[in-house]
Amino acid sequence: MAPEAAPLVELIYFNAGGGHRTSALALEAAIARAGLPWQVCRTNLFEVLDPNARFRQWTGMEPEDVYNKRLARGWTLGLTHELRLLQGMIRWSHQRLMQSLRRHWAARRPAMVVSLVPNFNRAMADALEQALPGVPYVTVMTDLADCPPSFWMEPQTQQIVVCGSPYAVDQARAADFPPHRIWETSGMVLSAQFHAPVDQDRAAERARLGLDERPVGLVLFGSEGSREMVTIARRLTDTPLILACGRNAALAQALRALRRNAPTVVLEYTREMARVMQLADFFIGKPGSGSLSEAVHMGLPPIVTRNAWTMPQERYCTEWVGEQGLGLVLPSFRSIASGVQALLADLPRYQAATRRMHNRAAAEVPQALAQILRHAQARAEWAGRWVA
């Protein structure tokens, strides 16, 4: 008798903003470290919905590129309105989306589908239920909070939500999710590098980069950077900075051309962000759940802003920073110089607050998924015996 094949677990991501793909990679690695006997595959949602790349043929770019270019330029004003327009288009296309998804899952036949993307969860959950009834559909939120309606949570489906904050759990309960479809973890799923001991000589590496003994700020606006970083670098001319530009080579070039008084390190895309964060003393950036969670986990008190340009899914993060006493929330980066001065005046207190945060989601989420899959398999086995 041939051995039973390992169950296939499919992780769904897309490249908008970069954080969803990063989370999928981190979760895939966490599942492997947990020793779970699964086949794991990652699927870019847009490759399923647009397999012939018609969008690229018509526009010359990928669907995510429009969003990513806006982030890089800092053009985030009005995104709340655009989000609602996008969600309306998704609702209008619901049947067509489901047709593509049903066809995909009928062919692939996963034992469990894990979404790490917002907005499309109703279409995916409904399509999976029609194509493969009883196969669990799980959404691992990559934001600390939902942005209702129809962003992360779709209570009218069979969706199971994995929430990285007590606030998100409260949102799920308020949306009438039954308890067995709500799983709580202690934070966002971080890459393994953020949990591994850092094997570098911090003082020696800082000296090699030209950084002195003064507190160093890490300026980071996700994988696409932001033109806001130029303003910050100019206003903090006397503060040592590491400026992480991600894939934005033009931004890196502009920052290298600046004349500043303090030591400055300009970095483009790196896979070793934990090592970079270990060299810094505090964080300046946008309040994205991913980079903010990484910074706090590495002991960096954050300075972020909240204003009309703050993206809707990131607004709760600013409340989280204030509620936990982790750092400062400014109305804009025009006051960044006084903000840094205030943070450094009380740096030990803010650093102590970061040490009170214990993010174990990289271990918790695989175990939650294992329990969900075991329960689904047990139900299927029981149903099969009952039918027989």
C-alpha positions in Angstrom: 0.0 0.0 0.0 1.5 3.4 -1.1 2.2 5.8 1.8 -0.3 8.6 2.1 0.8 11.9 0.5 1.6 14.8 2.8 -1.3 17.3 2.9 -0.8 20.4 0.7 -1.1 23.7 2.4 -1.3 26.7 0.1 -0.2 30.2 1.2 -1.9 33.0 -0.7 0.0 36.4 -1.1 0.5 39.3 -3.5 3.2 41.9 -3.9 1.3 45.1 -3.0 3.5 46.8 -0.4 5.9 43.8 0.0 4.7 42.9 3.5 2.3 40.1 2.3 5.0 38.3 0.4 7.4 38.7 3.3 4.8 37.3 5.7 4.2 34.3 3.4 7.9 33.6 3.3 8.2 33.9 7.1 5.2 31.6 7.7 6.5 29.0 5.2 9.8 29.0 7.1 8.1 28.8 10.5 6.1 25.8 9.3 9.3 24.1 8.3 10.9 24.9 11.6 7.9 23.4 13.4 8.5 20.1 11.6 4.9 19.9 10.3 4.6 17.1 7.7 3.1 19.2 5.0 3.8 20.2 1.5 3.7 24.0 1.5 3.3 26.1 -1.7 3.1 29.9 -2.1 0.7 31.3 -4.7 0.5 34.9 -6.0 -3.2 35.6 -6.1 -2.9 37.8 -9.1 -1.3 35.0 -11.1 -4.5 32.9 -10.5 -6.9 35.8 -11.2 -4.9 37.0 -14.3 -3.0 33.9 -15.6 -2.4 35.4 -19.0 -1.0 38.7 -17.6 -3.5 40.8 -19.5 -3.2 43.7 -17.0 0.6 43.8 -17.7 -0.1 43.6 -21.5 -2.5 46.5 -21.3 -0.6 48.8 -18.9 3.0 47.7 -19.0 3.1 47.0 -15.3 1.9 44.5 -12.7 -1.3 45.2 -10.8 0.6 45.8 -7.5 3.0 48.3 -9.2 0.4 51.1 -9.1 0.1 50.9 -5.3 3.8 50.4 -4.8 4.7 53.5 -6.8 2.3 55.6 -4.8 3.9 54.4 -1.6 7.4 55.2 -3.0 6.2 58.8 -3.8 4.3 59.2 -0.5 1.0 59.7 -2.4 -1.2 58.1 0.2 -3.7 60.9 0.7 -7.1 59.6 -0.5 -6.4 55.9 -0.2 -9.4 55.3 2.1 -11.7 56.4 -0.7 -9.7 54.4 -3.3 -9.9 51.3 -1.0 -13.7 51.5 -1.0 -13.7 51.8 -4.8 -11.5 48.8 -5.0 -13.7 46.8 -2.7 -16.7 47.8 -4.9 -15.0 46.5 -8.0 -14.2 43.3 -6.2 -17.8 42.8 -5.2 -18.9 43.6 -8.8 -16.4 40.9 -10.1 -17.3 38.4 -7.4 -18.6 35.7 -9.7 -15.8 36.0 -12.2 -13.2 35.9 -9.4 -14.8 32.8 -8.0 -14.8 31.1 -11.3 -11.0 31.4 -11.6 -10.5 30.4 -8.0 -12.7 27.4 -8.2 -10.9 26.2 -11.3 -7.5 26.7 -9.5 -8.5 24.8 -6.4 -10.3 22.0 -8.1 -7.0 21.3 -9.9 -4.6 21.9 -7.0 -6.7 20.3 -4.3 -5.1 21.7 -1.2 -5.9 20.4 2.3 -5.9 23.9 3.7 -5.7 27.4 2.2 -4.0 30.2 4.2 -4.6 33.8 3.0 -2.2 36.6 3.9 -4.0 39.2 1.8 -6.9 41.5 2.5 -10.0 42.5 0.3 -10.3 39.2 -1.6 -11.1 36.9 1.3 -14.9 36.6 0.6 -14.3 35.5 -3.0 -11.6 33.0 -1.9 -13.5 31.6 1.0 -16.7 31.1 -1.1 -14.8 29.6 -4.0 -12.9 27.2 -1.8 -16.2 26.1 -0.1 -17.7 25.4 -3.5 -14.7 23.7 -5.0 -13.6 21.6 -2.0 -16.3 21.6 0.7 -14.9 21.2 4.2 -11.3 22.3 3.4 -10.4 25.0 5.9 -9.9 28.6 4.7 -7.7 30.6 7.1 -6.8 34.2 7.0 -3.6 35.2 8.9 -3.9 38.9 9.3 -0.7 40.9 8.5 -2.1 44.0 10.1 -2.7 44.5 13.9 -6.3 45.5 13.2 -9.0 45.1 10.6 -10.3 48.0 8.6 -14.0 47.1 8.2 -16.0 46.4 6.2 -14.7 43.6 3.9 -11.0 44.3 4.5 -9.7 41.3 6.4 -12.8 39.8 8.0 -15.7 38.1 6.2 -17.9 36.6 9.0 -20.6 35.5 6.5 -18.2 32.9 5.1 -16.4 29.9 6.7 -13.3 32.0 7.1 -11.1 31.4 10.2 -9.1 34.4 11.3 -5.8 34.5 13.0 -5.5 37.8 14.9 -2.2 39.3 16.0 -3.6 41.6 18.7 -6.3 41.6 21.3 -7.9 44.5 19.4 -8.3 42.4 16.3 -9.8 39.6 18.4 -12.3 42.1 19.8 -13.1 43.1 16.2 -13.7 39.5 15.2 -16.1 39.0 18.1 -17.9 42.2 17.4 -18.3 40.9 13.8 -20.0 37.8 15.1 -17.3 35.3 14.3 -18.0 32.2 16.4 -15.2 31.4 19.0 -13.9 28.4 17.0 -13.1 30.6 14.0 -11.0 33.1 16.0 -7.4 32.4 16.9 -5.2 34.9 18.8 -1.5 35.2 18.6 1.0 37.5 20.3 1.8 39.5 17.2 2.7 39.5 13.6 4.7 36.5 12.1 8.3 37.7 11.8 11.1 36.2 9.8 13.4 33.8 11.5 16.3 36.4 11.5 14.4 38.4 14.1 14.3 35.5 16.5 17.9 34.3 16.0 20.8 35.5 18.0 22.6 38.3 16.2 26.2 37.2 15.7 27.8 40.6 14.9 30.0 42.8 17.0 27.7 45.8 17.3 30.3 48.4 18.2 32.8 47.2 15.6 30.1 47.2 12.8 28.9 50.6 13.7 32.5 51.9 13.7 33.1 50.3 10.3 30.0 52.1 8.9 31.3 55.4 10.3 28.6 55.6 13.1 29.8 57.1 16.4 28.6 56.4 19.9 25.6 58.7 19.7 22.1 57.1 19.4 21.4 56.1 15.8 18.0 56.3 14.2 16.8 53.8 11.6 14.6 55.5 9.0 12.5 52.8 7.2 9.3 53.2 5.0 8.8 49.6 3.9 10.2 47.9 0.8 9.6 50.8 -1.5 10.9 53.7 0.7 9.3 57.1 0.6 10.3 60.7 -0.5 9.5 61.6 3.1 12.9 60.2 4.0 14.6 63.1 2.3 12.7 65.6 4.5 13.6 63.6 7.6 17.3 63.4 6.7 17.4 67.1 6.2 15.6 68.0 9.4 17.8 65.6 11.4 21.1 66.8 10.0 22.8 66.5 13.4 21.4 63.0 14.2 23.3 59.8 13.0 20.9 57.9 10.7 20.7 54.6 8.8 18.4 55.3 5.8 16.9 52.1 4.4 15.4 52.7 1.0 14.4 49.2 0.0 14.1 48.8 -3.8 13.9 52.5 -4.4 17.3 53.1 -6.0 16.4 56.7 -7.1 15.6 57.6 -3.4 18.9 56.1 -2.3 20.8 58.2 -4.9 19.0 61.3 -3.7 19.8 60.6 0.0 23.5 60.0 -0.8 23.6 63.4 -2.5 22.5 65.2 0.7 25.1 67.0 2.8 24.5 66.3 6.5 26.5 67.0 9.6 26.0 63.6 11.3 27.2 60.2 10.1 24.8 58.7 7.5 24.4 55.2 6.1 22.2 54.8 3.0 21.1 51.2 2.3 19.2 49.8 -0.6 17.3 46.5 -0.4 18.7 44.0 2.1 17.6 40.6 3.3 19.4 41.2 6.7 17.1 43.8 8.3 17.5 42.2 11.7 21.3 42.9 11.6 20.6 46.5 10.4 18.1 47.0 13.3 20.6 45.7 15.8 22.9 48.7 14.9 20.2 51.3 15.6 18.8 52.7 18.8 15.4 54.0 17.6 13.1 53.8 14.6 11.5 56.4 12.4 9.0 55.4 9.7 5.4 54.8 8.6 3.2 52.9 11.1 3.0 49.6 9.1 2.3 46.6 11.2 5.2 44.6 9.7 8.2 47.0 10.0 6.8 48.4 13.3 6.5 45.0 14.8 10.1 44.1 13.7 11.5 47.3 15.2 9.7 46.9 18.5 10.8 43.2 18.6 14.4 44.4 18.1 14.1 46.9 21.0 13.8 50.1 18.9 11.3 52.6 20.2 9.4 54.0 17.2 8.5 57.5 16.1 5.6 57.5 13.6 3.0 59.9 12.4 -0.8 60.0 12.2 -2.5 62.4 9.8 -4.6 62.5 6.6 -1.9 60.6 4.7 -1.9 57.7 7.2 -3.2 54.6 5.4 -6.5 53.3 6.9 -5.1 49.9 7.8 -2.2 51.5 9.7 -4.2 53.9 11.8 -4.6 51.5 14.7 -0.9 50.9 14.8 -0.4 54.5 16.0 -2.9 53.9 18.8 -1.0 50.7 19.7 2.3 52.7 19.9 0.7 55.1 22.3 -1.2 52.6 24.4 1.8 50.4 25.0 4.1 53.4 25.7 6.5 52.2 23.0 7.4 55.6 21.4 5.9 58.8 20.0 3.2 59.6 17.5 3.6 62.9 15.8 1.1 64.9 13.6 3.7 65.1 10.9 7.5 64.8 10.3 7.8 68.6 10.3 8.3 68.2 14.1 10.7 65.2 13.8 13.6 67.1 15.3 11.8 67.9 18.5 10.3 64.4 18.5 13.7 62.8 18.4 14.9 65.1 21.2 11.9 64.1 23.4 12.4 60.4 22.7 16.1 60.4 23.4 15.5 62.3 26.7 13.5 59.3 27.9 15.0 56.6 25.8 15.6 54.0 28.6 11.8 54.1 29.5 10.8 53.5 25.9 13.3 50.7 25.5 12.0 49.0 28.6 8.5 49.2 27.0 9.7 47.4 23.9 11.2 44.6 26.1 7.8 44.0 27.6 6.4 43.0 24.2 6.9 39.3 23.6 6.1 38.3 20.0 6.0 34.5 19.6 3.7 34.4 16.6 6.2 32.5 14.4 5.8 29.6 16.8 2.1 30.1 17.6 0.7 30.4 14.0 2.0 27.0 12.7 0.6 25.3 15.8 -2.8 27.0 15.3 -2.8 25.9 11.7 -1.9 22.3 12.7 -4.9 22.2 15.1 -7.2 23.7 12.4 -6.1 21.1 9.9 -6.4 18.2 12.4 -9.9 19.2 13.2 -10.9 19.4 9.6 -9.4 16.0 8.8 -11.1 14.5 11.8 -14.5 15.9 10.6 -13.9 14.6 7.1 -13.0 11.2 8.4 -16.1 11.1 10.7 -18.3 12.2 7.8 -16.8 9.5 5.6 -17.5 6.8 8.1 -21.1 8.1 8.7 -21.8 8.0 4.9 -20.2 4.5 4.6 
